[in-house]
Amino acid sequence: MIELRRDARYYTRWAWIVPCITLALAFLGLDAAIALVRLVVCAAAIYLCWSSWGPSIQPMHVALIVLAVLFNPILPLWMGRGTWMLVDLVSIWIVYAAGRRLDAQAARRASGGPA
């Protein structure tokens, strides 16, 4: 039987790539799946925040918590199209930066270096 082993980098990479793609689609005007965009971005922001949590709160944690609140699918916030386009662009940058940072931390841990 083939055993698939996944390290933290595998999950972290998907946790920031998928929301960036969905946010890009939302920015391009594909509003048909806005509920899916909200769900994906909210879940990814919560996962990235949880997986990077340390002894102190970092600005990245605050930004990810704000994203989770903005994109929550349970109590959605309603804003104009122009405002959402700006939020989408900023959100892509936040998720990308958080994901790359976590990916680098996971790589350091995997190589035996300090996290």
Buried (B, 14 or more C-beta within 10 A) or exposed (E): EEEEEEEBBEEBBBBBBBBBEBBEBBBEEEEEEBEEBBBBBBBBBBBBBEBBEEEEEBEBBEBBBBBBEBBBBEEEEEEEEEEBBEBBEBBBEBBBEBBEBBBEBBBEBEEEEEE
